[in-house]
Amino acid sequence: MLPKATEENKNVLLRLQTEMLKTYNIAKRLEPTTASAERTIECDGRKVPYFDYHKDKLIGDISFIRDKIESSLEAIRERAKTAEPQSGFVARRESIMRQEQPKQDAPKIDTAYAEEMARKLSALRSEFVKAMVQSAERTSYQPNPIYERQANEIESISKTISEQSRTIKSLQEERDKLGIFKGREKKELQNKIDNFERLRRSNLDKLGALGVSEPSKADEAVKEKRSVAAQEQNRAKAAMQNRGAKERAEEVKAAFLEAAKQIPADQRQEILDRMGQQKEIPTMGRLQYYQAEAEARRQLDTALKQEAQTRERNRTHDRDRGI
């Protein structure tokens, strides 16, 4: 857990910031080991390199911590600005106004409202992140038909081989039942057996060319080919869903930030804390997801900071006018 954003912890946060930058640079330079080079992991319905998945996740986690540290340091800087002593008439006026203002109690938290808004903002944030990730993905994909075609070929050839094997066995049994004086009939049956054997061997060669070493492994090969074919179709569907993602991201961002700005100032920190507790576990183990998460946090921090500065300027303007 990071130390609280207080002046006493400023130096600790600065040291952490330096160390996290070093760690980030080290993580960016990591290379796969021999052991992990061939490993893969299932992600978004497809297999991705094991090393790349965990490297991207590590970089994303480091980026998240760096953002949290920067936010804490920014909060300390903002408090330092507001605490800077003013001179002359302005300082005396501020002092008098502070003395005249009644002492305010700690803000009363509306738990139900805070929980509802935290859920709403978390949902909007998730939509924004998803749309941002999709906007960086391809918007068209042509499925490779070879996998489904190979699956059909393997299935058909395997079925033919099974039928040929049964026919050969039946002809052999029929031949063996013939007596010793049935030489001509035996020869005719043997010729048929030889023909079927040649056809069977030819089909076995075709099966081998498709990567199946023996008929008993055909069902598993068909299953694997059809699984890859389904992944190809899923990629095509995902690409179609990515169309218009950039525009959707802008729309959701606007709704996300507008909803955040409507939160009363005295409820804001409670809602942001609850949003942190409701943080969604990423379903995508790629760097783009963590970058989008960081961008969503930056957008929210910037919008709330600007809104707070505008509110403070308006209060100062009203005080100057004696309102």
Contacts in CASP RR format, 6 or more apart in sequence:
PFRMAT RR
TARGET T0000
AUTHOR 0000-0000-0000
METHOD contacts of the structure
MODEL  1
MLPKATEENKNVLLRLQTEMLKTYNIAKRLEPTTASAERTIECDGRKVPY
FDYHKDKLIGDISFIRDKIESSLEAIRERAKTAEPQSGFVARRESIMRQE
QPKQDAPKIDTAYAEEMARKLSALRSEFVKAMVQSAERTSYQPNPIYERQ
ANEIESISKTISEQSRTIKSLQEERDKLGIFKGREKKELQNKIDNFERLR
RSNLDKLGALGVSEPSKADEAVKEKRSVAAQEQNRAKAAMQNRGAKERAE
EVKAAFLEAAKQIPADQRQEILDRMGQQKEIPTMGRLQYYQAEAEARRQL
DTALKQEAQTRERNRTHDRDRGI
2 13 0 8 1.000
2 16 0 8 1.000
2 65 0 8 1.000
2 68 0 8 1.000
2 69 0 8 1.000
2 72 0 8 1.000
3 9 0 8 1.000
3 12 0 8 1.000
3 13 0 8 1.000
3 72 0 8 1.000
4 72 0 8 1.000
5 13 0 8 1.000
5 71 0 8 1.000
5 72 0 8 1.000
5 73 0 8 1.000
5 75 0 8 1.000
5 76 0 8 1.000
6 76 0 8 1.000
7 76 0 8 1.000
7 79 0 8 1.000
7 80 0 8 1.000
9 72 0 8 1.000
10 73 0 8 1.000
10 76 0 8 1.000
13 69 0 8 1.000
13 72 0 8 1.000
13 73 0 8 1.000
13 76 0 8 1.000
14 73 0 8 1.000
16 69 0 8 1.000
17 66 0 8 1.000
17 69 0 8 1.000
17 70 0 8 1.000
17 73 0 8 1.000
20 62 0 8 1.000
20 65 0 8 1.000
20 66 0 8 1.000
20 69 0 8 1.000
21 66 0 8 1.000
23 62 0 8 1.000
24 59 0 8 1.000
24 62 0 8 1.000
24 63 0 8 1.000
24 66 0 8 1.000
27 55 0 8 1.000
27 58 0 8 1.000
27 59 0 8 1.000
27 62 0 8 1.000
28 59 0 8 1.000
30 55 0 8 1.000
30 58 0 8 1.000
32 49 0 8 1.000
32 51 0 8 1.000
32 52 0 8 1.000
33 51 0 8 1.000
36 50 0 8 1.000
36 51 0 8 1.000
37 51 0 8 1.000
39 49 0 8 1.000
39 50 0 8 1.000
39 51 0 8 1.000
40 47 0 8 1.000
40 48 0 8 1.000
40 49 0 8 1.000
40 50 0 8 1.000
41 47 0 8 1.000
41 48 0 8 1.000
41 49 0 8 1.000
41 50 0 8 1.000
41 53 0 8 1.000
43 53 0 8 1.000
43 284 0 8 1.000
43 285 0 8 1.000
43 286 0 8 1.000
44 238 0 8 1.000
44 283 0 8 1.000
44 284 0 8 1.000
44 285 0 8 1.000
45 231 0 8 1.000
45 234 0 8 1.000
46 231 0 8 1.000
46 234 0 8 1.000
46 235 0 8 1.000
48 286 0 8 1.000
53 285 0 8 1.000
53 286 0 8 1.000
56 285 0 8 1.000
56 286 0 8 1.000
56 287 0 8 1.000
56 290 0 8 1.000
57 285 0 8 1.000
57 290 0 8 1.000
59 287 0 8 1.000
59 290 0 8 1.000
60 287 0 8 1.000
60 290 0 8 1.000
60 291 0 8 1.000
60 293 0 8 1.000
60 294 0 8 1.000
61 290 0 8 1.000
63 290 0 8 1.000
63 291 0 8 1.000
63 294 0 8 1.000
64 290 0 8 1.000
64 293 0 8 1.000
64 294 0 8 1.000
67 294 0 8 1.000
67 297 0 8 1.000
67 298 0 8 1.000
71 297 0 8 1.000
71 301 0 8 1.000
74 301 0 8 1.000
78 305 0 8 1.000
85 91 0 8 1.000
86 94 0 8 1.000
97 319 0 8 1.000
107 266 0 8 1.000
107 267 0 8 1.000
108 266 0 8 1.000
109 267 0 8 1.000
109 270 0 8 1.000
110 267 0 8 1.000
113 267 0 8 1.000
114 267 0 8 1.000
114 270 0 8 1.000
114 271 0 8 1.000
114 274 0 8 1.000
115 274 0 8 1.000
117 259 0 8 1.000
117 263 0 8 1.000
117 267 0 8 1.000
117 271 0 8 1.000
118 271 0 8 1.000
118 274 0 8 1.000
118 275 0 8 1.000
118 277 0 8 1.000
118 278 0 8 1.000
119 278 0 8 1.000
120 259 0 8 1.000
121 256 0 8 1.000
121 259 0 8 1.000
121 260 0 8 1.000
121 271 0 8 1.000
121 275 0 8 1.000
122 275 0 8 1.000
122 276 0 8 1.000
122 278 0 8 1.000
122 279 0 8 1.000
122 280 0 8 1.000
124 252 0 8 1.000
124 255 0 8 1.000
124 256 0 8 1.000
124 259 0 8 1.000
125 256 0 8 1.000
125 275 0 8 1.000
125 296 0 8 1.000
125 300 0 8 1.000
126 280 0 8 1.000
127 248 0 8 1.000
127 252 0 8 1.000
127 256 0 8 1.000
128 249 0 8 1.000
128 252 0 8 1.000
128 253 0 8 1.000
128 256 0 8 1.000
128 292 0 8 1.000
128 296 0 8 1.000
128 299 0 8 1.000
129 289 0 8 1.000
129 292 0 8 1.000
129 293 0 8 1.000
129 296 0 8 1.000
130 292 0 8 1.000
131 245 0 8 1.000
131 246 0 8 1.000
131 248 0 8 1.000
131 249 0 8 1.000
131 252 0 8 1.000
132 245 0 8 1.000
132 249 0 8 1.000
132 288 0 8 1.000
132 292 0 8 1.000
132 295 0 8 1.000
132 296 0 8 1.000
133 284 0 8 1.000
133 286 0 8 1.000
133 288 0 8 1.000
133 289 0 8 1.000
133 292 0 8 1.000
134 241 0 8 1.000
134 242 0 8 1.000
134 245 0 8 1.000
134 248 0 8 1.000
134 249 0 8 1.000
135 242 0 8 1.000
135 244 0 8 1.000
135 245 0 8 1.000
135 246 0 8 1.000
135 248 0 8 1.000
135 249 0 8 1.000
136 288 0 8 1.000
137 238 0 8 1.000
137 239 0 8 1.000
137 242 0 8 1.000
137 245 0 8 1.000
137 288 0 8 1.000
138 239 0 8 1.000
138 242 0 8 1.000
139 239 0 8 1.000
139 240 0 8 1.000
139 242 0 8 1.000
139 243 0 8 1.000
139 244 0 8 1.000
139 245 0 8 1.000
140 239 0 8 1.000
140 240 0 8 1.000
141 235 0 8 1.000
141 236 0 8 1.000
141 238 0 8 1.000
141 239 0 8 1.000
142 236 0 8 1.000
143 229 0 8 1.000
143 232 0 8 1.000
143 233 0 8 1.000
143 235 0 8 1.000
143 236 0 8 1.000
144 232 0 8 1.000
147 225 0 8 1.000
147 226 0 8 1.000
147 228 0 8 1.000
147 229 0 8 1.000
147 232 0 8 1.000
148 225 0 8 1.000
148 226 0 8 1.000
148 229 0 8 1.000
150 210 0 8 1.000
150 225 0 8 1.000
151 221 0 8 1.000
151 222 0 8 1.000
151 225 0 8 1.000
151 226 0 8 1.000
151 229 0 8 1.000
153 206 0 8 1.000
153 210 0 8 1.000
154 207 0 8 1.000
154 210 0 8 1.000
154 212 0 8 1.000
154 218 0 8 1.000
154 221 0 8 1.000
154 222 0 8 1.000
154 225 0 8 1.000
155 218 0 8 1.000
155 222 0 8 1.000
157 203 0 8 1.000
157 206 0 8 1.000
157 207 0 8 1.000
157 210 0 8 1.000
157 218 0 8 1.000
158 207 0 8 1.000
158 212 0 8 1.000
158 215 0 8 1.000
158 218 0 8 1.000
158 219 0 8 1.000
158 222 0 8 1.000
160 203 0 8 1.000
161 200 0 8 1.000
161 203 0 8 1.000
161 204 0 8 1.000
161 207 0 8 1.000
161 215 0 8 1.000
162 215 0 8 1.000
164 196 0 8 1.000
164 199 0 8 1.000
164 200 0 8 1.000
164 203 0 8 1.000
165 200 0 8 1.000
167 196 0 8 1.000
168 193 0 8 1.000
168 196 0 8 1.000
168 197 0 8 1.000
168 200 0 8 1.000
171 189 0 8 1.000
171 192 0 8 1.000
171 193 0 8 1.000
171 196 0 8 1.000
172 193 0 8 1.000
174 189 0 8 1.000
175 186 0 8 1.000
175 189 0 8 1.000
175 190 0 8 1.000
175 193 0 8 1.000
178 185 0 8 1.000
178 186 0 8 1.000
178 189 0 8 1.000
204 215 0 8 1.000
207 214 0 8 1.000
207 215 0 8 1.000
207 218 0 8 1.000
210 221 0 8 1.000
211 221 0 8 1.000
212 218 0 8 1.000
212 221 0 8 1.000
253 299 0 8 1.000
256 296 0 8 1.000
256 299 0 8 1.000
256 300 0 8 1.000
257 299 0 8 1.000
257 300 0 8 1.000
257 303 0 8 1.000
260 300 0 8 1.000
260 303 0 8 1.000
260 304 0 8 1.000
261 303 0 8 1.000
261 304 0 8 1.000
261 307 0 8 1.000
263 271 0 8 1.000
265 308 0 8 1.000
265 311 0 8 1.000
268 304 0 8 1.000
282 289 0 8 1.000
282 290 0 8 1.000
282 293 0 8 1.000
END
